[in-house]
Amino acid sequence: MAFTSDNVQVFLAVLDKGSFSAAARSLSRVPSAVSMTISLLEAELDIPLFDRAGREPRPTAAALALEPQARLLAQQLAQLNRQAEALQMGLEERLTFAIAPELLSTGWAEPLAALIAEFPTLALEVLAAPQTDALELVHGGRAHLALVFERPAIDGREDFQEMGQETLVAVMSPQFAPWLESLAEKRAGKPGPGGPLPPTLDIGQLARTRQVLVASRDPQQTDMRFVFSRQLWRTDSHQAALSLISAGLAWGWLPKGLVEPHILTGHLMEIPVENLSNGTTLFVDWVWSRERALGLGAQRFIALMRERRARRHAG
């Protein structure tokens, strides 16, 4: 094989510097070593790469034709060396995120641009899983980081970094006609500041109304903070929950950012609840296991998130 990592480096240095002596200085070598490397490469290829008739060597047409591929090879070798060094320093072969489906539409991917700029060969895997399942993926070592809502209690096995907040609202479809009609009749004739009061549901009525809950595939793992109804449907997908709610089959808690466009078009409505404001704002956290050391990519991602939050607070 004519080309090697060494002679490619020398070949490009001569092209860039315009002479054997200047290339030698840039490579910390003696000019005779550079000249010998080029001569051996020309002999191996049986092609003249530089015209030595003048004071300084001039690249031949063959050298200029080989230059683009030589530069690509040099870049690939440099990238390969950087990846090997990063792996030696603890970079993951693949960085895996487990994300609660309701949070997929948040700005979780923004710090990745800076991370991939630093580690361009880092492979990324994103798994969508209900909150409890996402945390189990972290504890089981299948995922490095999980993006989830704040937990009701602190788990000593976990560490976390707050990313932001998300508001869950209880929504239903106007097609839930039997309930809306009965509520309208119930509130008819009771004037409010701007006219008749809108129909509302009390907690007891919500308990008798079918609810769809985005939850773990394990029925034993349920966040009871969002269970109001005795007739409960479950799904591990917020998109499936949205479809069931939009079809007028149930009501449910969903992220405000997800349902707001549907509310504006009239396909969904926020449920007015008596003596209770509709909307629960929860913190959103990146969580990782204390029982496993984080790799270089995960550590840097967390640092980038912290820098991003600090800039936001400073601004």
TORKOL-4160 file (C-alpha; in steps of 0.2 Angstrom, whole numbers, padded with zeros to 4 digits, m for minus):
315
<pt num="1" X="0000" Y="0000" Z="0000"/>
<pt num="2" X="0008" Y="0016" Z="m0006"/>
<pt num="3" X="m0001" Y="0029" Z="0006"/>
<pt num="4" X="0001" Y="0028" Z="0025"/>
<pt num="5" X="m0004" Y="0040" Z="0038"/>
<pt num="6" X="0014" Y="0046" Z="0039"/>
<pt num="7" X="0017" Y="0050" Z="0021"/>
<pt num="8" X="m0001" Y="0057" Z="0019"/>
<pt num="9" X="0004" Y="0070" Z="0032"/>
<pt num="10" X="0020" Y="0074" Z="0024"/>
<pt num="11" X="0012" Y="0075" Z="0007"/>
<pt num="12" X="m0001" Y="0087" Z="0013"/>
<pt num="13" X="0012" Y="0098" Z="0023"/>
<pt num="14" X="0022" Y="0100" Z="0007"/>
<pt num="15" X="0007" Y="0105" Z="m0003"/>
<pt num="16" X="0002" Y="0117" Z="0011"/>
<pt num="17" X="0019" Y="0125" Z="0015"/>
<pt num="18" X="0025" Y="0126" Z="m0003"/>
<pt num="19" X="0043" Y="0118" Z="0000"/>
<pt num="20" X="0051" Y="0103" Z="0008"/>
<pt num="21" X="0060" Y="0114" Z="0021"/>
<pt num="22" X="0044" Y="0123" Z="0027"/>
<pt num="23" X="0035" Y="0107" Z="0028"/>
<pt num="24" X="0049" Y="0100" Z="0038"/>
<pt num="25" X="0049" Y="0114" Z="0050"/>
<pt num="26" X="0030" Y="0112" Z="0052"/>
<pt num="27" X="0032" Y="0093" Z="0056"/>
<pt num="28" X="0048" Y="0096" Z="0067"/>
<pt num="29" X="0058" Y="0085" Z="0055"/>
<pt num="30" X="0074" Y="0088" Z="0044"/>
<pt num="31" X="0071" Y="0093" Z="0026"/>
<pt num="32" X="0080" Y="0078" Z="0020"/>
<pt num="33" X="0068" Y="0066" Z="0029"/>
<pt num="34" X="0053" Y="0075" Z="0020"/>
<pt num="35" X="0062" Y="0074" Z="0003"/>
<pt num="36" X="0065" Y="0056" Z="0006"/>
<pt num="37" X="0047" Y="0052" Z="0011"/>
<pt num="38" X="0040" Y="0061" Z="m0005"/>
<pt num="39" X="0053" Y="0052" Z="m0016"/>
<pt num="40" X="0048" Y="0035" Z="m0009"/>
<pt num="41" X="0030" Y="0038" Z="m0011"/>
<pt num="42" X="0033" Y="0043" Z="m0029"/>
<pt num="43" X="0043" Y="0027" Z="m0032"/>
<pt num="44" X="0029" Y="0017" Z="m0024"/>
<pt num="45" X="0016" Y="0025" Z="m0035"/>
<pt num="46" X="0027" Y="0027" Z="m0050"/>
<pt num="47" X="0020" Y="0044" Z="m0052"/>
<pt num="48" X="0029" Y="0061" Z="m0050"/>
<pt num="49" X="0020" Y="0071" Z="m0037"/>
<pt num="50" X="0031" Y="0087" Z="m0037"/>
<pt num="51" X="0041" Y="0096" Z="m0051"/>
<pt num="52" X="0058" Y="0100" Z="m0044"/>
<pt num="53" X="0064" Y="0110" Z="m0059"/>
<pt num="54" X="0062" Y="0127" Z="m0050"/>
<pt num="55" X="0068" Y="0134" Z="m0034"/>
<pt num="56" X="0053" Y="0126" Z="m0025"/>
<pt num="57" X="0044" Y="0110" Z="m0029"/>
<pt num="58" X="0028" Y="0113" Z="m0038"/>
<pt num="59" X="0014" Y="0100" Z="m0037"/>
<pt num="60" X="0010" Y="0090" Z="m0053"/>
<pt num="61" X="m0007" Y="0087" Z="m0060"/>
<pt num="62" X="m0007" Y="0070" Z="m0052"/>
<pt num="63" X="m0003" Y="0077" Z="m0035"/>
<pt num="64" X="m0018" Y="0089" Z="m0036"/>
<pt num="65" X="m0029" Y="0075" Z="m0042"/>
<pt num="66" X="m0024" Y="0065" Z="m0026"/>
<pt num="67" X="m0026" Y="0080" Z="m0014"/>
<pt num="68" X="m0044" Y="0079" Z="m0010"/>
<pt num="69" X="m0044" Y="0061" Z="m0005"/>
<pt num="70" X="m0028" Y="0063" Z="0004"/>
<pt num="71" X="m0036" Y="0077" Z="0014"/>
<pt num="72" X="m0052" Y="0066" Z="0018"/>
<pt num="73" X="m0041" Y="0052" Z="0024"/>
<pt num="74" X="m0031" Y="0064" Z="0035"/>
<pt num="75" X="m0047" Y="0070" Z="0043"/>
<pt num="76" X="m0054" Y="0053" Z="0045"/>
<pt num="77" X="m0038" Y="0047" Z="0054"/>
<pt num="78" X="m0038" Y="0063" Z="0065"/>
<pt num="79" X="m0056" Y="0059" Z="0069"/>
<pt num="80" X="m0052" Y="0041" Z="0073"/>
<pt num="81" X="m0038" Y="0046" Z="0084"/>
<pt num="82" X="m0050" Y="0058" Z="0094"/>
<pt num="83" X="m0063" Y="0045" Z="0096"/>
<pt num="84" X="m0050" Y="0032" Z="0102"/>
<pt num="85" X="m0043" Y="0046" Z="0115"/>
<pt num="86" X="m0061" Y="0050" Z="0120"/>
<pt num="87" X="m0065" Y="0031" Z="0123"/>
<pt num="88" X="m0049" Y="0030" Z="0133"/>
<pt num="89" X="m0055" Y="0044" Z="0144"/>
<pt num="90" X="m0072" Y="0036" Z="0147"/>
<pt num="91" X="m0083" Y="0041" Z="0132"/>
<pt num="92" X="m0098" Y="0030" Z="0130"/>
<pt num="93" X="m0099" Y="0019" Z="0114"/>
<pt num="94" X="m0117" Y="0025" Z="0114"/>
<pt num="95" X="m0126" Y="0037" Z="0125"/>
<pt num="96" X="m0144" Y="0032" Z="0129"/>
<pt num="97" X="m0158" Y="0043" Z="0134"/>
<pt num="98" X="m0175" Y="0036" Z="0141"/>
<pt num="99" X="m0188" Y="0050" Z="0140"/>
<pt num="100" X="m0206" Y="0050" Z="0146"/>
<pt num="101" X="m0217" Y="0052" Z="0131"/>
<pt num="102" X="m0225" Y="0068" Z="0137"/>
<pt num="103" X="m0209" Y="0076" Z="0137"/>
<pt num="104" X="m0203" Y="0072" Z="0120"/>
<pt num="105" X="m0209" Y="0089" Z="0114"/>
<pt num="106" X="m0199" Y="0099" Z="0126"/>
<pt num="107" X="m0182" Y="0107" Z="0122"/>
<pt num="108" X="m0172" Y="0092" Z="0129"/>
<pt num="109" X="m0161" Y="0090" Z="0113"/>
<pt num="110" X="m0154" Y="0108" Z="0112"/>
<pt num="111" X="m0138" Y="0104" Z="0122"/>
<pt num="112" X="m0134" Y="0090" Z="0110"/>
<pt num="113" X="m0128" Y="0102" Z="0097"/>
<pt num="114" X="m0113" Y="0107" Z="0108"/>
<pt num="115" X="m0110" Y="0089" Z="0114"/>
<pt num="116" X="m0109" Y="0082" Z="0096"/>
<pt num="117" X="m0098" Y="0096" Z="0091"/>
<pt num="118" X="m0086" Y="0090" Z="0104"/>
<pt num="119" X="m0088" Y="0072" Z="0101"/>
<pt num="120" X="m0094" Y="0070" Z="0083"/>
<pt num="121" X="m0092" Y="0051" Z="0083"/>
<pt num="122" X="m0103" Y="0048" Z="0098"/>
<pt num="123" X="m0118" Y="0038" Z="0094"/>
<pt num="124" X="m0135" Y="0043" Z="0102"/>
<pt num="125" X="m0150" Y="0032" Z="0106"/>
<pt num="126" X="m0167" Y="0039" Z="0112"/>
<pt num="127" X="m0180" Y="0027" Z="0120"/>
<pt num="128" X="m0198" Y="0033" Z="0124"/>
<pt num="129" X="m0204" Y="0025" Z="0140"/>
<pt num="130" X="m0217" Y="0029" Z="0153"/>
<pt num="131" X="m0209" Y="0038" Z="0168"/>
<pt num="132" X="m0208" Y="0023" Z="0179"/>
<pt num="133" X="m0201" Y="0012" Z="0165"/>
<pt num="134" X="m0189" Y="0026" Z="0160"/>
<pt num="135" X="m0182" Y="0026" Z="0178"/>
<pt num="136" X="m0180" Y="0007" Z="0178"/>
<pt num="137" X="m0170" Y="0008" Z="0162"/>
<pt num="138" X="m0158" Y="0019" Z="0171"/>
<pt num="139" X="m0157" Y="0008" Z="0187"/>
<pt num="140" X="m0155" Y="m0007" Z="0176"/>
<pt num="141" X="m0141" Y="0001" Z="0166"/>
<pt num="142" X="m0150" Y="0001" Z="0149"/>
<pt num="143" X="m0150" Y="0020" Z="0149"/>
<pt num="144" X="m0138" Y="0033" Z="0155"/>
<pt num="145" X="m0150" Y="0047" Z="0158"/>
<pt num="146" X="m0169" Y="0048" Z="0160"/>
<pt num="147" X="m0180" Y="0064" Z="0157"/>
<pt num="148" X="m0195" Y="0063" Z="0169"/>
<pt num="149" X="m0207" Y="0073" Z="0179"/>
<pt num="150" X="m0202" Y="0076" Z="0197"/>
<pt num="151" X="m0205" Y="0061" Z="0208"/>
<pt num="152" X="m0217" Y="0061" Z="0223"/>
<pt num="153" X="m0202" Y="0055" Z="0234"/>
<pt num="154" X="m0183" Y="0056" Z="0233"/>
<pt num="155" X="m0175" Y="0040" Z="0228"/>
<pt num="156" X="m0158" Y="0038" Z="0236"/>
<pt num="157" X="m0151" Y="0028" Z="0221"/>
<pt num="158" X="m0154" Y="0043" Z="0210"/>
<pt num="159" X="m0146" Y="0060" Z="0206"/>
<pt num="160" X="m0154" Y="0073" Z="0195"/>
<pt num="161" X="m0152" Y="0090" Z="0187"/>
<pt num="162" X="m0168" Y="0101" Z="0184"/>
<pt num="163" X="m0171" Y="0105" Z="0166"/>
<pt num="164" X="m0187" Y="0116" Z="0168"/>
<pt num="165" X="m0205" Y="0114" Z="0171"/>
<pt num="166" X="m0221" Y="0107" Z="0162"/>
<pt num="167" X="m0239" Y="0110" Z="0166"/>
<pt num="168" X="m0251" Y="0096" Z="0165"/>
<pt num="169" X="m0270" Y="0100" Z="0162"/>
<pt num="170" X="m0285" Y="0090" Z="0162"/>
<pt num="171" X="m0294" Y="0090" Z="0145"/>
<pt num="172" X="m0309" Y="0082" Z="0137"/>
<pt num="173" X="m0317" Y="0083" Z="0120"/>
<pt num="174" X="m0333" Y="0093" Z="0117"/>
<pt num="175" X="m0340" Y="0076" Z="0111"/>
<pt num="176" X="m0341" Y="0071" Z="0129"/>
<pt num="177" X="m0359" Y="0077" Z="0126"/>
<pt num="178" X="m0369" Y="0068" Z="0140"/>
<pt num="179" X="m0358" Y="0076" Z="0153"/>
<pt num="180" X="m0358" Y="0093" Z="0146"/>
<pt num="181" X="m0376" Y="0094" Z="0143"/>
<pt num="182" X="m0381" Y="0089" Z="0160"/>
<pt num="183" X="m0368" Y="0101" Z="0168"/>
<pt num="184" X="m0375" Y="0115" Z="0157"/>
<pt num="185" X="m0393" Y="0111" Z="0163"/>
<pt num="186" X="m0386" Y="0111" Z="0181"/>
<pt num="187" X="m0378" Y="0128" Z="0180"/>
<pt num="188" X="m0392" Y="0136" Z="0170"/>
<pt num="189" X="m0399" Y="0152" Z="0178"/>
<pt num="190" X="m0385" Y="0155" Z="0189"/>
<pt num="191" X="m0378" Y="0171" Z="0184"/>
<pt num="192" X="m0359" Y="0176" Z="0184"/>
<pt num="193" X="m0350" Y="0192" Z="0182"/>
<pt num="194" X="m0352" Y="0191" Z="0163"/>
<pt num="195" X="m0368" Y="0181" Z="0161"/>
<pt num="196" X="m0372" Y="0162" Z="0165"/>
<pt num="197" X="m0358" Y="0153" Z="0173"/>
<pt num="198" X="m0350" Y="0139" Z="0162"/>
<pt num="199" X="m0353" Y="0121" Z="0167"/>
<pt num="200" X="m0341" Y="0114" Z="0179"/>
<pt num="201" X="m0337" Y="0097" Z="0186"/>
<pt num="202" X="m0334" Y="0093" Z="0204"/>
<pt num="203" X="m0321" Y="0080" Z="0210"/>
<pt num="204" X="m0335" Y="0068" Z="0213"/>
<pt num="205" X="m0341" Y="0069" Z="0195"/>
<pt num="206" X="m0323" Y="0067" Z="0189"/>
<pt num="207" X="m0322" Y="0051" Z="0199"/>
<pt num="208" X="m0337" Y="0044" Z="0189"/>
<pt num="209" X="m0331" Y="0050" Z="0172"/>
<pt num="210" X="m0319" Y="0038" Z="0162"/>
<pt num="211" X="m0301" Y="0044" Z="0163"/>
<pt num="212" X="m0286" Y="0038" Z="0152"/>
<pt num="213" X="m0269" Y="0038" Z="0161"/>
<pt num="214" X="m0252" Y="0038" Z="0153"/>
<pt num="215" X="m0243" Y="0026" Z="0164"/>
<pt num="216" X="m0231" Y="0012" Z="0166"/>
<pt num="217" X="m0234" Y="m0005" Z="0158"/>
<pt num="218" X="m0234" Y="m0012" Z="0175"/>
<pt num="219" X="m0251" Y="m0009" Z="0184"/>
<pt num="220" X="m0242" Y="m0009" Z="0201"/>
<pt num="221" X="m0232" Y="0007" Z="0195"/>
<pt num="222" X="m0245" Y="0021" Z="0195"/>
<pt num="223" X="m0243" Y="0039" Z="0200"/>
<pt num="224" X="m0258" Y="0041" Z="0210"/>
<pt num="225" X="m0257" Y="0060" Z="0210"/>
<pt num="226" X="m0266" Y="0060" Z="0193"/>
<pt num="227" X="m0279" Y="0046" Z="0196"/>
<pt num="228" X="m0296" Y="0054" Z="0199"/>
<pt num="229" X="m0308" Y="0041" Z="0191"/>
<pt num="230" X="m0314" Y="0024" Z="0197"/>
<pt num="231" X="m0315" Y="0019" Z="0178"/>
<pt num="232" X="m0297" Y="0020" Z="0172"/>
<pt num="233" X="m0290" Y="0016" Z="0155"/>
<pt num="234" X="m0271" Y="0015" Z="0154"/>
<pt num="235" X="m0259" Y="0018" Z="0140"/>
<pt num="236" X="m0240" Y="0020" Z="0139"/>
<pt num="237" X="m0241" Y="0033" Z="0125"/>
<pt num="238" X="m0247" Y="0051" Z="0127"/>
<pt num="239" X="m0252" Y="0051" Z="0108"/>
<pt num="240" X="m0263" Y="0036" Z="0111"/>
<pt num="241" X="m0271" Y="0045" Z="0126"/>
<pt num="242" X="m0273" Y="0061" Z="0115"/>
<pt num="243" X="m0282" Y="0050" Z="0102"/>
<pt num="244" X="m0294" Y="0043" Z="0115"/>
<pt num="245" X="m0298" Y="0060" Z="0123"/>
<pt num="246" X="m0301" Y="0068" Z="0106"/>
<pt num="247" X="m0313" Y="0054" Z="0101"/>
<pt num="248" X="m0324" Y="0059" Z="0116"/>
<pt num="249" X="m0320" Y="0042" Z="0125"/>
<pt num="250" X="m0312" Y="0048" Z="0141"/>
<pt num="251" X="m0303" Y="0063" Z="0149"/>
<pt num="252" X="m0285" Y="0064" Z="0155"/>
<pt num="253" X="m0270" Y="0074" Z="0160"/>
<pt num="254" X="m0259" Y="0079" Z="0146"/>
<pt num="255" X="m0245" Y="0092" Z="0144"/>
<pt num="256" X="m0251" Y="0109" Z="0140"/>
<pt num="257" X="m0239" Y="0112" Z="0126"/>
<pt num="258" X="m0246" Y="0096" Z="0118"/>
<pt num="259" X="m0265" Y="0100" Z="0119"/>
<pt num="260" X="m0265" Y="0119" Z="0117"/>
<pt num="261" X="m0266" Y="0119" Z="0098"/>
<pt num="262" X="m0281" Y="0107" Z="0100"/>
<pt num="263" X="m0289" Y="0118" Z="0113"/>
<pt num="264" X="m0287" Y="0133" Z="0101"/>
<pt num="265" X="m0296" Y="0124" Z="0087"/>
<pt num="266" X="m0310" Y="0119" Z="0098"/>
<pt num="267" X="m0306" Y="0100" Z="0097"/>
<pt num="268" X="m0302" Y="0099" Z="0116"/>
<pt num="269" X="m0306" Y="0109" Z="0131"/>
<pt num="270" X="m0299" Y="0112" Z="0148"/>
<pt num="271" X="m0311" Y="0104" Z="0161"/>
<pt num="272" X="m0317" Y="0117" Z="0172"/>
<pt num="273" X="m0317" Y="0110" Z="0190"/>
<pt num="274" X="m0326" Y="0117" Z="0205"/>
<pt num="275" X="m0315" Y="0123" Z="0219"/>
<pt num="276" X="m0299" Y="0118" Z="0210"/>
<pt num="277" X="m0288" Y="0126" Z="0197"/>
<pt num="278" X="m0285" Y="0116" Z="0182"/>
<pt num="279" X="m0266" Y="0114" Z="0179"/>
<pt num="280" X="m0252" Y="0106" Z="0189"/>
<pt num="281" X="m0235" Y="0112" Z="0186"/>
<pt num="282" X="m0221" Y="0100" Z="0189"/>
<pt num="283" X="m0202" Y="0101" Z="0188"/>
<pt num="284" X="m0194" Y="0091" Z="0174"/>
<pt num="285" X="m0178" Y="0082" Z="0178"/>
<pt num="286" X="m0164" Y="0073" Z="0170"/>
<pt num="287" X="m0160" Y="0058" Z="0182"/>
<pt num="288" X="m0146" Y="0046" Z="0183"/>
<pt num="289" X="m0140" Y="0032" Z="0194"/>
<pt num="290" X="m0128" Y="0035" Z="0208"/>
<pt num="291" X="m0124" Y="0017" Z="0208"/>
<pt num="292" X="m0115" Y="0018" Z="0191"/>
<pt num="293" X="m0102" Y="0030" Z="0185"/>
<pt num="294" X="m0107" Y="0042" Z="0171"/>
<pt num="295" X="m0097" Y="0041" Z="0155"/>
<pt num="296" X="m0089" Y="0056" Z="0147"/>
<pt num="297" X="m0103" Y="0060" Z="0136"/>
<pt num="298" X="m0116" Y="0060" Z="0150"/>
<pt num="299" X="m0106" Y="0070" Z="0161"/>
<pt num="300" X="m0103" Y="0083" Z="0147"/>
<pt num="301" X="m0121" Y="0083" Z="0143"/>
<pt num="302" X="m0126" Y="0087" Z="0161"/>
<pt num="303" X="m0113" Y="0101" Z="0162"/>
<pt num="304" X="m0120" Y="0109" Z="0146"/>
<pt num="305" X="m0138" Y="0108" Z="0153"/>
<pt num="306" X="m0131" Y="0117" Z="0169"/>
<pt num="307" X="m0123" Y="0130" Z="0158"/>
<pt num="308" X="m0138" Y="0133" Z="0148"/>
<pt num="309" X="m0149" Y="0135" Z="0164"/>
<pt num="310" X="m0136" Y="0147" Z="0171"/>
<pt num="311" X="m0137" Y="0158" Z="0155"/>
<pt num="312" X="m0156" Y="0158" Z="0156"/>
<pt num="313" X="m0156" Y="0164" Z="0174"/>
<pt num="314" X="m0143" Y="0177" Z="0171"/>
<pt num="315" X="m0153" Y="0184" Z="0156"/>
